Amino acid sequence: MVDAPERPRPPQARKIPREQTEHFDREGFSGDIYVKEDDGVGYNALGVDVHGAHPLKEIKSGTRSYLVMEGTGNFHFKR
């Protein structure tokens, strides 16, 4: 009998203080990177403050989730 390969474990929940993030400023928005894309956990996490227009983004693979904390705005989706 051959042992099955061990499945990778999902990342554990963790609390990341803002002081441990990497801040960035761009035209129209700024933010803090909580989990970097290259951290090897299969996702990234950012807190973003949009104070203008966020540039159009095309996601070719993967999923992008947004949680709007306050304010108003529009999301435009193209299939």
mmCIF file of the N, C-alpha and C atoms, coordinates in Angstrom:
data_MODEL
# 
_entry.id   MODEL 
# 
loop_
_atom_site.group_PDB 
_atom_site.id 
_atom_site.type_symbol 
_atom_site.label_atom_id 
_atom_site.label_alt_id 
_atom_site.label_comp_id 
_atom_site.label_asym_id 
_atom_site.label_entity_id 
_atom_site.label_seq_id 
_atom_site.pdbx_PDB_ins_code 
_atom_site.Cartn_x 
_atom_site.Cartn_y 
_atom_site.Cartn_z 
_atom_site.occupancy 
_atom_site.B_iso_or_equiv 
_atom_site.pdbx_formal_charge 
_atom_site.auth_seq_id 
_atom_site.auth_comp_id 
_atom_site.auth_asym_id 
_atom_site.auth_atom_id 
_atom_site.pdbx_PDB_model_num 
ATOM 1   N N  . MET A 1 1  ? 0.843   -1.176 0.000   1.00 0.00 ? 1  MET A N  1 
ATOM 2   C CA . MET A 1 1  ? 0.000   0.000  0.000   1.00 0.00 ? 1  MET A CA 1 
ATOM 3   C C  . MET A 1 1  ? 0.891   1.242  0.000   1.00 0.00 ? 1  MET A C  1 
ATOM 4   N N  . VAL A 1 2  ? 0.538   2.202  -0.825  1.00 0.00 ? 2  VAL A N  1 
ATOM 5   C CA . VAL A 1 2  ? 1.319   3.434  -0.937  1.00 0.00 ? 2  VAL A CA 1 
ATOM 6   C C  . VAL A 1 2  ? 0.600   4.544  -0.181  1.00 0.00 ? 2  VAL A C  1 
ATOM 7   N N  . ASP A 1 3  ? 1.356   5.277  0.627   1.00 0.00 ? 3  ASP A N  1 
ATOM 8   C CA . ASP A 1 3  ? 0.758   6.401  1.350   1.00 0.00 ? 3  ASP A CA 1 
ATOM 9   C C  . ASP A 1 3  ? 0.422   7.526  0.385   1.00 0.00 ? 3  ASP A C  1 
ATOM 10  N N  . ALA A 1 4  ? -0.743  8.115  0.584   1.00 0.00 ? 4  ALA A N  1 
ATOM 11  C CA . ALA A 1 4  ? -1.151  9.263  -0.237  1.00 0.00 ? 4  ALA A CA 1 
ATOM 12  C C  . ALA A 1 4  ? -0.328  10.479 0.170   1.00 0.00 ? 4  ALA A C  1 
ATOM 13  N N  . PRO A 1 5  ? -0.013  11.350 -0.796  1.00 0.00 ? 5  PRO A N  1 
ATOM 14  C CA . PRO A 1 5  ? 0.734   12.566 -0.430  1.00 0.00 ? 5  PRO A CA 1 
ATOM 15  C C  . PRO A 1 5  ? -0.087  13.423 0.530   1.00 0.00 ? 5  PRO A C  1 
ATOM 16  N N  . GLU A 1 6  ? 0.611   14.070 1.435   1.00 0.00 ? 6  GLU A N  1 
ATOM 17  C CA . GLU A 1 6  ? -0.066  14.924 2.410   1.00 0.00 ? 6  GLU A CA 1 
ATOM 18  C C  . GLU A 1 6  ? -0.600  16.175 1.726   1.00 0.00 ? 6  GLU A C  1 
ATOM 19  N N  . ARG A 1 7  ? -1.846  16.514 2.027   1.00 0.00 ? 7  ARG A N  1 
ATOM 20  C CA . ARG A 1 7  ? -2.464  17.719 1.462   1.00 0.00 ? 7  ARG A CA 1 
ATOM 21  C C  . ARG A 1 7  ? -1.891  18.959 2.132   1.00 0.00 ? 7  ARG A C  1 
ATOM 22  N N  . PRO A 1 8  ? -1.714  20.028 1.351   1.00 0.00 ? 8  PRO A N  1 
ATOM 23  C CA . PRO A 1 8  ? -1.257  21.270 1.989   1.00 0.00 ? 8  PRO A CA 1 
ATOM 24  C C  . PRO A 1 8  ? -2.334  21.802 2.929   1.00 0.00 ? 8  PRO A C  1 
ATOM 25  N N  . ARG A 1 9  ? -1.903  22.337 4.028   1.00 0.00 ? 9  ARG A N  1 
ATOM 26  C CA . ARG A 1 9  ? -2.849  22.896 4.999   1.00 0.00 ? 9  ARG A CA 1 
ATOM 27  C C  . ARG A 1 9  ? -3.219  24.319 4.597   1.00 0.00 ? 9  ARG A C  1 
ATOM 28  N N  . PRO A 1 10 ? -4.486  24.693 4.809   1.00 0.00 ? 10 PRO A N  1 
ATOM 29  C CA . PRO A 1 10 ? -4.868  26.076 4.504   1.00 0.00 ? 10 PRO A CA 1 
ATOM 30  C C  . PRO A 1 10 ? -4.168  27.033 5.461   1.00 0.00 ? 10 PRO A C  1 
ATOM 31  N N  . PRO A 1 11 ? -3.950  28.273 5.028   1.00 0.00 ? 11 PRO A N  1 
ATOM 32  C CA . PRO A 1 11 ? -3.281  29.235 5.914   1.00 0.00 ? 11 PRO A CA 1 
ATOM 33  C C  . PRO A 1 11 ? -4.105  29.476 7.175   1.00 0.00 ? 11 PRO A C  1 
ATOM 34  N N  . GLN A 1 12 ? -3.418  29.660 8.271   1.00 0.00 ? 12 GLN A N  1 
ATOM 35  C CA . GLN A 1 12 ? -4.078  29.938 9.540   1.00 0.00 ? 12 GLN A CA 1 
ATOM 36  C C  . GLN A 1 12 ? -4.463  31.410 9.615   1.00 0.00 ? 12 GLN A C  1 
ATOM 37  N N  . ALA A 1 13 ? -5.579  31.681 10.253  1.00 0.00 ? 13 ALA A N  1 
ATOM 38  C CA . ALA A 1 13 ? -6.007  33.066 10.451  1.00 0.00 ? 13 ALA A CA 1 
ATOM 39  C C  . ALA A 1 13 ? -4.971  33.777 11.312  1.00 0.00 ? 13 ALA A C  1 
ATOM 40  N N  . ARG A 1 14 ? -4.743  35.029 11.003  1.00 0.00 ? 14 ARG A N  1 
ATOM 41  C CA . ARG A 1 14 ? -3.802  35.820 11.801  1.00 0.00 ? 14 ARG A CA 1 
ATOM 42  C C  . ARG A 1 14 ? -4.227  37.277 11.773  1.00 0.00 ? 14 ARG A C  1 
ATOM 43  N N  . LYS A 1 15 ? -3.901  37.967 12.828  1.00 0.00 ? 15 LYS A N  1 
ATOM 44  C CA . LYS A 1 15 ? -4.191  39.396 12.922  1.00 0.00 ? 15 LYS A CA 1 
ATOM 45  C C  . LYS A 1 15 ? -2.909  40.140 12.571  1.00 0.00 ? 15 LYS A C  1 
ATOM 46  N N  . ILE A 1 16 ? -3.011  41.048 11.589  1.00 0.00 ? 16 ILE A N  1 
ATOM 47  C CA . ILE A 1 16 ? -1.837  41.796 11.142  1.00 0.00 ? 16 ILE A CA 1 
ATOM 48  C C  . ILE A 1 16 ? -2.054  43.265 11.483  1.00 0.00 ? 16 ILE A C  1 
ATOM 49  N N  . PRO A 1 17 ? -1.312  43.809 12.434  1.00 0.00 ? 17 PRO A N  1 
ATOM 50  C CA . PRO A 1 17 ? -1.456  45.228 12.770  1.00 0.00 ? 17 PRO A CA 1 
ATOM 51  C C  . PRO A 1 17 ? -1.018  46.110 11.599  1.00 0.00 ? 17 PRO A C  1 
ATOM 52  N N  . ARG A 1 18 ? -1.647  47.247 11.458  1.00 0.00 ? 18 ARG A N  1 
ATOM 53  C CA . ARG A 1 18 ? -1.316  48.173 10.372  1.00 0.00 ? 18 ARG A CA 1 
ATOM 54  C C  . ARG A 1 18 ? 0.162   48.564 10.403  1.00 0.00 ? 18 ARG A C  1 
ATOM 55  N N  . GLU A 1 19 ? 0.745   48.613 11.592  1.00 0.00 ? 19 GLU A N  1 
ATOM 56  C CA . GLU A 1 19 ? 2.157   48.981 11.728  1.00 0.00 ? 19 GLU A CA 1 
ATOM 57  C C  . GLU A 1 19 ? 3.081   47.967 11.049  1.00 0.00 ? 19 GLU A C  1 
ATOM 58  N N  . GLN A 1 20 ? 2.594   46.766 10.786  1.00 0.00 ? 20 GLN A N  1 
ATOM 59  C CA . GLN A 1 20 ? 3.408   45.730 10.146  1.00 0.00 ? 20 GLN A CA 1 
ATOM 60  C C  . GLN A 1 20 ? 3.153   45.628 8.642   1.00 0.00 ? 20 GLN A C  1 
ATOM 61  N N  . THR A 1 21 ? 2.388   46.560 8.089   1.00 0.00 ? 21 THR A N  1 
ATOM 62  C CA . THR A 1 21 ? 2.093   46.531 6.654   1.00 0.00 ? 21 THR A CA 1 
ATOM 63  C C  . THR A 1 21 ? 3.095   47.373 5.880   1.00 0.00 ? 21 THR A C  1 
ATOM 64  N N  . GLU A 1 22 ? 3.049   47.248 4.568   1.00 0.00 ? 22 GLU A N  1 
ATOM 65  C CA . GLU A 1 22 ? 3.873   48.072 3.679   1.00 0.00 ? 22 GLU A CA 1 
ATOM 66  C C  . GLU A 1 22 ? 2.951   49.094 3.019   1.00 0.00 ? 22 GLU A C  1 
ATOM 67  N N  . HIS A 1 23 ? 3.172   50.383 3.291   1.00 0.00 ? 23 HIS A N  1 
ATOM 68  C CA . HIS A 1 23 ? 2.310   51.447 2.765   1.00 0.00 ? 23 HIS A CA 1 
ATOM 69  C C  . HIS A 1 23 ? 2.734   51.820 1.345   1.00 0.00 ? 23 HIS A C  1 
ATOM 70  N N  . PHE A 1 24 ? 1.753   52.211 0.525   1.00 0.00 ? 24 PHE A N  1 
ATOM 71  C CA . PHE A 1 24 ? 2.059   52.694 -0.823  1.00 0.00 ? 24 PHE A CA 1 
ATOM 72  C C  . PHE A 1 24 ? 1.124   53.846 -1.181  1.00 0.00 ? 24 PHE A C  1 
ATOM 73  N N  . ASP A 1 25 ? 1.592   54.725 -2.057  1.00 0.00 ? 25 ASP A N  1 
ATOM 74  C CA . ASP A 1 25 ? 0.811   55.851 -2.577  1.00 0.00 ? 25 ASP A CA 1 
ATOM 75  C C  . ASP A 1 25 ? 0.849   55.807 -4.093  1.00 0.00 ? 25 ASP A C  1 
ATOM 76  N N  . ARG A 1 26 ? -0.321  55.916 -4.707  1.00 0.00 ? 26 ARG A N  1 
ATOM 77  C CA . ARG A 1 26 ? -0.440  55.985 -6.161  1.00 0.00 ? 26 ARG A CA 1 
ATOM 78  C C  . ARG A 1 26 ? -1.367  57.147 -6.494  1.00 0.00 ? 26 ARG A C  1 
ATOM 79  N N  . GLU A 1 27 ? -1.380  57.541 -7.757  1.00 0.00 ? 27 GLU A N  1 
ATOM 80  C CA . GLU A 1 27 ? -2.285  58.606 -8.179  1.00 0.00 ? 27 GLU A CA 1 
ATOM 81  C C  . GLU A 1 27 ? -3.726  58.123 -8.020  1.00 0.00 ? 27 GLU A C  1 
ATOM 82  N N  . GLY A 1 28 ? -4.498  58.804 -7.186  1.00 0.00 ? 28 GLY A N  1 
ATOM 83  C CA . GLY A 1 28 ? -5.901  58.461 -6.983  1.00 0.00 ? 28 GLY A CA 1 
ATOM 84  C C  . GLY A 1 28 ? -6.191  57.503 -5.851  1.00 0.00 ? 28 GLY A C  1 
ATOM 85  N N  . PHE A 1 29 ? -5.171  56.851 -5.304  1.00 0.00 ? 29 PHE A N  1 
ATOM 86  C CA . PHE A 1 29 ? -5.415  55.932 -4.195  1.00 0.00 ? 29 PHE A CA 1 
ATOM 87  C C  . PHE A 1 29 ? -4.112  55.647 -3.446  1.00 0.00 ? 29 PHE A C  1 
ATOM 88  N N  . SER A 1 30 ? -4.262  55.193 -2.225  1.00 0.00 ? 30 SER A N  1 
ATOM 89  C CA . SER A 1 30 ? -3.125  54.783 -1.405  1.00 0.00 ? 30 SER A CA 1 
ATOM 90  C C  . SER A 1 30 ? -3.569  53.567 -0.602  1.00 0.00 ? 30 SER A C  1 
ATOM 91  N N  . GLY A 1 31 ? -2.626  52.896 0.017   1.00 0.00 ? 31 GLY A N  1 
ATOM 92  C CA . GLY A 1 31 ? -3.035  51.727 0.772   1.00 0.00 ? 31 GLY A CA 1 
ATOM 93  C C  . GLY A 1 31 ? -1.918  51.075 1.547   1.00 0.00 ? 31 GLY A C  1 
ATOM 94  N N  . ASP A 1 32 ? -2.268  49.960 2.138   1.00 0.00 ? 32 ASP A N  1 
ATOM 95  C CA . ASP A 1 32 ? -1.353  49.175 2.952   1.00 0.00 ? 32 ASP A CA 1 
ATOM 96  C C  . ASP A 1 32 ? -1.440  47.717 2.515   1.00 0.00 ? 32 ASP A C  1 
ATOM 97  N N  . ILE A 1 33 ? -0.286  47.094 2.325   1.00 0.00 ? 33 ILE A N  1 
ATOM 98  C CA . ILE A 1 33 ? -0.236  45.694 1.924   1.00 0.00 ? 33 ILE A CA 1 
ATOM 99  C C  . ILE A 1 33 ? -0.118  44.842 3.185   1.00 0.00 ? 33 ILE A C  1 
ATOM 100 N N  . TYR A 1 34 ? -1.134  44.025 3.429   1.00 0.00 ? 34 TYR A N  1 
ATOM 101 C CA . TYR A 1 34 ? -1.154  43.143 4.588   1.00 0.00 ? 34 TYR A CA 1 
ATOM 102 C C  . TYR A 1 34 ? -0.536  41.788 4.271   1.00 0.00 ? 34 TYR A C  1 
ATOM 103 N N  . VAL A 1 35 ? -0.852  41.230 3.113   1.00 0.00 ? 35 VAL A N  1 
ATOM 104 C CA . VAL A 1 35 ? -0.283  39.961 2.666   1.00 0.00 ? 35 VAL A CA 1 
ATOM 105 C C  . VAL A 1 35 ? 0.187   40.175 1.235   1.00 0.00 ? 35 VAL A C  1 
ATOM 106 N N  . LYS A 1 36 ? 1.482   39.990 0.996   1.00 0.00 ? 36 LYS A N  1 
ATOM 107 C CA . LYS A 1 36 ? 2.039   40.194 -0.342  1.00 0.00 ? 36 LYS A CA 1 
ATOM 108 C C  . LYS A 1 36 ? 1.731   39.005 -1.240  1.00 0.00 ? 36 LYS A C  1 
ATOM 109 N N  . GLU A 1 37 ? 1.646   39.283 -2.533  1.00 0.00 ? 37 GLU A N  1 
ATOM 110 C CA . GLU A 1 37 ? 1.366   38.230 -3.510  1.00 0.00 ? 37 GLU A CA 1 
ATOM 111 C C  . GLU A 1 37 ? 2.413   37.122 -3.459  1.00 0.00 ? 37 GLU A C  1 
ATOM 112 N N  . ASP A 1 38 ? 3.657   37.491 -3.182  1.00 0.00 ? 38 ASP A N  1 
ATOM 113 C CA . ASP A 1 38 ? 4.731   36.492 -3.158  1.00 0.00 ? 38 ASP A CA 1 
ATOM 114 C C  . ASP A 1 38 ? 4.981   35.889 -1.768  1.00 0.00 ? 38 ASP A C  1 
ATOM 115 N N  . ASP A 1 39 ? 4.028   36.049 -0.832  1.00 0.00 ? 39 ASP A N  1 
ATOM 116 C CA . ASP A 1 39 ? 4.170   35.439 0.492   1.00 0.00 ? 39 ASP A CA 1 
ATOM 117 C C  . ASP A 1 39 ? 3.928   33.927 0.463   1.00 0.00 ? 39 ASP A C  1 
ATOM 118 N N  . GLY A 1 40 ? 3.460   33.415 -0.677  1.00 0.00 ? 40 GLY A N  1 
ATOM 119 C CA . GLY A 1 40 ? 3.299   31.979 -0.828  1.00 0.00 ? 40 GLY A CA 1 
ATOM 120 C C  . GLY A 1 40 ? 2.068   31.374 -0.186  1.00 0.00 ? 40 GLY A C  1 
ATOM 121 N N  . VAL A 1 41 ? 1.043   32.184 0.074   1.00 0.00 ? 41 VAL A N  1 
ATOM 122 C CA . VAL A 1 41 ? -0.170  31.647 0.692   1.00 0.00 ? 41 VAL A CA 1 
ATOM 123 C C  . VAL A 1 41 ? -1.333  31.541 -0.295  1.00 0.00 ? 41 VAL A C  1 
ATOM 124 N N  . GLY A 1 42 ? -1.138  31.926 -1.539  1.00 0.00 ? 42 GLY A N  1 
ATOM 125 C CA . GLY A 1 42 ? -2.178  31.769 -2.549  1.00 0.00 ? 42 GLY A CA 1 
ATOM 126 C C  . GLY A 1 42 ? -3.130  32.938 -2.688  1.00 0.00 ? 42 GLY A C  1 
ATOM 127 N N  . TYR A 1 43 ? -2.874  34.017 -1.993  1.00 0.00 ? 43 TYR A N  1 
ATOM 128 C CA . TYR A 1 43 ? -3.705  35.217 -2.105  1.00 0.00 ? 43 TYR A CA 1 
ATOM 129 C C  . TYR A 1 43 ? -2.887  36.405 -1.628  1.00 0.00 ? 43 TYR A C  1 
ATOM 130 N N  . ASN A 1 44 ? -3.403  37.600 -1.851  1.00 0.00 ? 44 ASN A N  1 
ATOM 131 C CA . ASN A 1 44 ? -2.811  38.788 -1.244  1.00 0.00 ? 44 ASN A CA 1 
ATOM 132 C C  . ASN A 1 44 ? -3.929  39.604 -0.622  1.00 0.00 ? 44 ASN A C  1 
ATOM 133 N N  . ALA A 1 45 ? -3.578  40.503 0.282   1.00 0.00 ? 45 ALA A N  1 
ATOM 134 C CA . ALA A 1 45 ? -4.576  41.307 0.981   1.00 0.00 ? 45 ALA A CA 1 
ATOM 135 C C  . ALA A 1 45 ? -4.067  42.727 1.124   1.00 0.00 ? 45 ALA A C  1 
ATOM 136 N N  . LEU A 1 46 ? -4.913  43.680 0.734   1.00 0.00 ? 46 LEU A N  1 
ATOM 137 C CA . LEU A 1 46 ? -4.564  45.094 0.809   1.00 0.00 ? 46 LEU A CA 1 
ATOM 138 C C  . LEU A 1 46 ? -5.716  45.876 1.425   1.00 0.00 ? 46 LEU A C  1 
ATOM 139 N N  . GLY A 1 47 ? -5.392  46.935 2.114   1.00 0.00 ? 47 GLY A N  1 
ATOM 140 C CA . GLY A 1 47 ? -6.364  47.943 2.512   1.00 0.00 ? 47 GLY A CA 1 
ATOM 141 C C  . GLY A 1 47 ? -6.115  49.147 1.623   1.00 0.00 ? 47 GLY A C  1 
ATOM 142 N N  . VAL A 1 48 ? -7.137  49.626 0.918   1.00 0.00 ? 48 VAL A N  1 
ATOM 143 C CA . VAL A 1 48 ? -6.949  50.700 -0.060  1.00 0.00 ? 48 VAL A CA 1 
ATOM 144 C C  . VAL A 1 48 ? -7.913  51.838 0.224   1.00 0.00 ? 48 VAL A C  1 
ATOM 145 N N  . ASP A 1 49 ? -7.404  53.066 0.169   1.00 0.00 ? 49 ASP A N  1 
ATOM 146 C CA . ASP A 1 49 ? -8.214  54.278 0.285   1.00 0.00 ? 49 ASP A CA 1 
ATOM 147 C C  . ASP A 1 49 ? -8.216  54.951 -1.083  1.00 0.00 ? 49 ASP A C  1 
ATOM 148 N N  . VAL A 1 50 ? -9.372  54.932 -1.744  1.00 0.00 ? 50 VAL A N  1 
ATOM 149 C CA . VAL A 1 50 ? -9.491  55.544 -3.071  1.00 0.00 ? 50 VAL A CA 1 
ATOM 150 C C  . VAL A 1 50 ? -9.961  56.978 -2.880  1.00 0.00 ? 50 VAL A C  1 
ATOM 151 N N  . HIS A 1 51 ? -9.147  57.927 -3.330  1.00 0.00 ? 51 HIS A N  1 
ATOM 152 C CA . HIS A 1 51 ? -9.493  59.346 -3.203  1.00 0.00 ? 51 HIS A CA 1 
ATOM 153 C C  . HIS A 1 51 ? -9.420  60.012 -4.565  1.00 0.00 ? 51 HIS A C  1 
ATOM 154 N N  . GLY A 1 52 ? -9.836  59.297 -5.554  1.00 0.00 ? 52 GLY A N  1 
ATOM 155 C CA . GLY A 1 52 ? -9.857  59.738 -6.945  1.00 0.00 ? 52 GLY A CA 1 
ATOM 156 C C  . GLY A 1 52 ? -10.455 58.604 -7.739  1.00 0.00 ? 52 GLY A C  1 
ATOM 157 N N  . ALA A 1 53 ? -9.830  58.245 -8.820  1.00 0.00 ? 53 ALA A N  1 
ATOM 158 C CA . ALA A 1 53 ? -10.296 57.121 -9.626  1.00 0.00 ? 53 ALA A CA 1 
ATOM 159 C C  . ALA A 1 53 ? -9.266  56.003 -9.565  1.00 0.00 ? 53 ALA A C  1 
ATOM 160 N N  . HIS A 1 54 ? -9.722  54.829 -9.231  1.00 0.00 ? 54 HIS A N  1 
ATOM 161 C CA . HIS A 1 54 ? -8.848  53.656 -9.243  1.00 0.00 ? 54 HIS A CA 1 
ATOM 162 C C  . HIS A 1 54 ? -8.681  53.246 -10.698 1.00 0.00 ? 54 HIS A C  1 
ATOM 163 N N  . PRO A 1 55 ? -7.474  52.937 -11.126 1.00 0.00 ? 55 PRO A N  1 
ATOM 164 C CA . PRO A 1 55 ? -7.284  52.568 -12.532 1.00 0.00 ? 55 PRO A CA 1 
ATOM 165 C C  . PRO A 1 55 ? -8.015  51.272 -12.881 1.00 0.00 ? 55 PRO A C  1 
ATOM 166 N N  . LEU A 1 56 ? -8.383  51.146 -14.131 1.00 0.00 ? 56 LEU A N  1 
ATOM 167 C CA . LEU A 1 56 ? -9.035  49.942 -14.629 1.00 0.00 ? 56 LEU A CA 1 
ATOM 168 C C  . LEU A 1 56 ? -8.093  48.753 -14.468 1.00 0.00 ? 56 LEU A C  1 
ATOM 169 N N  . LYS A 1 57 ? -8.595  47.662 -13.919 1.00 0.00 ? 57 LYS A N  1 
ATOM 170 C CA . LYS A 1 57 ? -7.791  46.458 -13.712 1.00 0.00 ? 57 LYS A CA 1 
ATOM 171 C C  . LYS A 1 57 ? -8.405  45.303 -14.485 1.00 0.00 ? 57 LYS A C  1 
ATOM 172 N N  . GLU A 1 58 ? -7.574  44.509 -15.126 1.00 0.00 ? 58 GLU A N  1 
ATOM 173 C CA . GLU A 1 58 ? -8.033  43.300 -15.801 1.00 0.00 ? 58 GLU A CA 1 
ATOM 174 C C  . GLU A 1 58 ? -7.435  42.106 -15.073 1.00 0.00 ? 58 GLU A C  1 
ATOM 175 N N  . ILE A 1 59 ? -8.302  41.262 -14.554 1.00 0.00 ? 59 ILE A N  1 
ATOM 176 C CA . ILE A 1 59 ? -7.875  40.066 -13.840 1.00 0.00 ? 59 ILE A CA 1 
ATOM 177 C C  . ILE A 1 59 ? -8.016  38.896 -14.808 1.00 0.00 ? 59 ILE A C  1 
ATOM 178 N N  . LYS A 1 60 ? -6.899  38.352 -15.254 1.00 0.00 ? 60 LYS A N  1 
ATOM 179 C CA . LYS A 1 60 ? -6.933  37.276 -16.250 1.00 0.00 ? 60 LYS A CA 1 
ATOM 180 C C  . LYS A 1 60 ? -7.101  35.907 -15.608 1.00 0.00 ? 60 LYS A C  1 
ATOM 181 N N  . SER A 1 61 ? -6.636  35.750 -14.402 1.00 0.00 ? 61 SER A N  1 
ATOM 182 C CA . SER A 1 61 ? -6.837  34.491 -13.690 1.00 0.00 ? 61 SER A CA 1 
ATOM 183 C C  . SER A 1 61 ? -6.910  34.818 -12.208 1.00 0.00 ? 61 SER A C  1 
ATOM 184 N N  . GLY A 1 62 ? -7.647  34.032 -11.487 1.00 0.00 ? 62 GLY A N  1 
ATOM 185 C CA . GLY A 1 62 ? -7.782  34.280 -10.062 1.00 0.00 ? 62 GLY A CA 1 
ATOM 186 C C  . GLY A 1 62 ? -9.063  35.022 -9.746  1.00 0.00 ? 62 GLY A C  1 
ATOM 187 N N  . THR A 1 63 ? -9.159  35.437 -8.522  1.00 0.00 ? 63 THR A N  1 
ATOM 188 C CA . THR A 1 63 ? -10.353 36.101 -8.022  1.00 0.00 ? 63 THR A CA 1 
ATOM 189 C C  . THR A 1 63 ? -9.938  37.350 -7.280  1.00 0.00 ? 63 THR A C  1 
ATOM 190 N N  . ARG A 1 64 ? -10.711 38.389 -7.419  1.00 0.00 ? 64 ARG A N  1 
ATOM 191 C CA . ARG A 1 64 ? -10.477 39.601 -6.646  1.00 0.00 ? 64 ARG A CA 1 
ATOM 192 C C  . ARG A 1 64 ? -11.748 39.889 -5.858  1.00 0.00 ? 64 ARG A C  1 
ATOM 193 N N  . SER A 1 65 ? -11.598 40.109 -4.567  1.00 0.00 ? 65 SER A N  1 
ATOM 194 C CA . SER A 1 65 ? -12.726 40.417 -3.686  1.00 0.00 ? 65 SER A CA 1 
ATOM 195 C C  . SER A 1 65 ? -12.547 41.811 -3.126  1.00 0.00 ? 65 SER A C  1 
ATOM 196 N N  . TYR A 1 66 ? -13.644 42.546 -3.028  1.00 0.00 ? 66 TYR A N  1 
ATOM 197 C CA . TYR A 1 66 ? -13.620 43.887 -2.463  1.00 0.00 ? 66 TYR A CA 1 
ATOM 198 C C  . TYR A 1 66 ? -14.585 43.942 -1.291  1.00 0.00 ? 66 TYR A C  1 
ATOM 199 N N  . LEU A 1 67 ? -14.168 44.569 -0.213  1.00 0.00 ? 67 LEU A N  1 
ATOM 200 C CA . LEU A 1 67 ? -15.024 44.853 0.925   1.00 0.00 ? 67 LEU A CA 1 
ATOM 201 C C  . LEU A 1 67 ? -15.013 46.362 1.084   1.00 0.00 ? 67 LEU A C  1 
ATOM 202 N N  . VAL A 1 68 ? -16.147 47.003 0.821   1.00 0.00 ? 68 VAL A N  1 
ATOM 203 C CA . VAL A 1 68 ? -16.230 48.461 0.907   1.00 0.00 ? 68 VAL A CA 1 
ATOM 204 C C  . VAL A 1 68 ? -16.580 48.826 2.342   1.00 0.00 ? 68 VAL A C  1 
ATOM 205 N N  . MET A 1 69 ? -15.681 49.562 2.991   1.00 0.00 ? 69 MET A N  1 
ATOM 206 C CA . MET A 1 69 ? -15.856 49.908 4.401   1.00 0.00 ? 69 MET A CA 1 
ATOM 207 C C  . MET A 1 69 ? -16.748 51.128 4.602   1.00 0.00 ? 69 MET A C  1 
ATOM 208 N N  . GLU A 1 70 ? -16.609 52.123 3.713   1.00 0.00 ? 70 GLU A N  1 
ATOM 209 C CA . GLU A 1 70 ? -17.449 53.315 3.811   1.00 0.00 ? 70 GLU A CA 1 
ATOM 210 C C  . GLU A 1 70 ? -17.370 54.084 2.506   1.00 0.00 ? 70 GLU A C  1 
ATOM 211 N N  . GLY A 1 71 ? -18.315 54.994 2.307   1.00 0.00 ? 71 GLY A N  1 
ATOM 212 C CA . GLY A 1 71 ? -18.314 55.821 1.107   1.00 0.00 ? 71 GLY A CA 1 
ATOM 213 C C  . GLY A 1 71 ? -19.186 55.232 0.012   1.00 0.00 ? 71 GLY A C  1 
ATOM 214 N N  . THR A 1 72 ? -19.121 55.864 -1.132  1.00 0.00 ? 72 THR A N  1 
ATOM 215 C CA . THR A 1 72 ? -19.902 55.427 -2.283  1.00 0.00 ? 72 THR A CA 1 
ATOM 216 C C  . THR A 1 72 ? -18.994 55.357 -3.498  1.00 0.00 ? 72 THR A C  1 
ATOM 217 N N  . GLY A 1 73 ? -19.452 54.679 -4.505  1.00 0.00 ? 73 GLY A N  1 
ATOM 218 C CA . GLY A 1 73 ? -18.678 54.568 -5.732  1.00 0.00 ? 73 GLY A CA 1 
ATOM 219 C C  . GLY A 1 73 ? -19.341 53.593 -6.677  1.00 0.00 ? 73 GLY A C  1 
ATOM 220 N N  . ASN A 1 74 ? -18.707 53.352 -7.791  1.00 0.00 ? 74 ASN A N  1 
ATOM 221 C CA . ASN A 1 74 ? -19.233 52.441 -8.801  1.00 0.00 ? 74 ASN A CA 1 
ATOM 222 C C  . ASN A 1 74 ? -18.179 51.415 -9.171  1.00 0.00 ? 74 ASN A C  1 
ATOM 223 N N  . PHE A 1 75 ? -18.619 50.197 -9.378  1.00 0.00 ? 75 PHE A N  1 
ATOM 224 C CA . PHE A 1 75 ? -17.777 49.139 -9.911  1.00 0.00 ? 75 PHE A CA 1 
ATOM 225 C C  . PHE A 1 75 ? -18.302 48.811 -11.297 1.00 0.00 ? 75 PHE A C  1 
ATOM 226 N N  . HIS A 1 76 ? -17.410 48.701 -12.252 1.00 0.00 ? 76 HIS A N  1 
ATOM 227 C CA . HIS A 1 76 ? -17.787 48.356 -13.622 1.00 0.00 ? 76 HIS A CA 1 
ATOM 228 C C  . HIS A 1 76 ? -17.137 47.024 -13.959 1.00 0.00 ? 76 HIS A C  1 
ATOM 229 N N  . PHE A 1 77 ? -17.958 46.062 -14.365 1.00 0.00 ? 77 PHE A N  1 
ATOM 230 C CA . PHE A 1 77 ? -17.461 44.729 -14.688 1.00 0.00 ? 77 PHE A CA 1 
ATOM 231 C C  . PHE A 1 77 ? -17.663 44.455 -16.165 1.00 0.00 ? 77 PHE A C  1 
ATOM 232 N N  . LYS A 1 78 ? -16.670 43.875 -16.784 1.00 0.00 ? 78 LYS A N  1 
ATOM 233 C CA . LYS A 1 78 ? -16.723 43.547 -18.201 1.00 0.00 ? 78 LYS A CA 1 
ATOM 234 C C  . LYS A 1 78 ? -16.459 42.053 -18.334 1.00 0.00 ? 78 LYS A C  1 
ATOM 235 N N  . ARG A 1 79 ? -17.285 41.377 -19.106 1.00 0.00 ? 79 ARG A N  1 
ATOM 236 C CA . ARG A 1 79 ? -17.083 39.932 -19.314 1.00 0.00 ? 79 ARG A CA 1 
ATOM 237 C C  . ARG A 1 79 ? -16.413 39.680 -20.615 1.00 0.00 ? 79 ARG A C  1 
# 
